[in-house]
C-alpha cells in the first residue's frame, strides 16, 4: 500500500520479547507471534535517498 507508493522497504521492526527485552527483528517472519506489528511499533526502512525518506 503506502510503502509501495513511497518506494521504501521495511527491513526491521523493534520487538518486545516475553522477558520484556526489546530487540530488532531483521526481515521479520510474518508467521511468528512476536513479529506482529502492534500499535506504536518502531519500524526501520530503506529508501533510495534521504529525500525519499523525508
MORAKA-V297980 format. One record per residue. D_FIRST is the distance of its C-alpha to the first C-alpha in Angstrom with 1 decimal. Layout:
D_FIRST
D_FIRST
This chain:
0.0
3.8
5.5
5.5
6.7
8.9
10.1
10.8
11.5
12.2
15.8
17.5
17.7
20.9
22.4
25.5
27.9
30.4
33.1
31.1
30.5
27.2
26.0
23.1
21.5
20.6
18.1
18.1
18.9
16.7
20.1
22.0
22.6
22.8
19.2
17.4
15.4
17.5
17.8
18.8
17.8
18.1
15.6
16.6
14.6
15.8
15.6
17.9
19.9
20.7
19.8
16.2
16.1
17.8
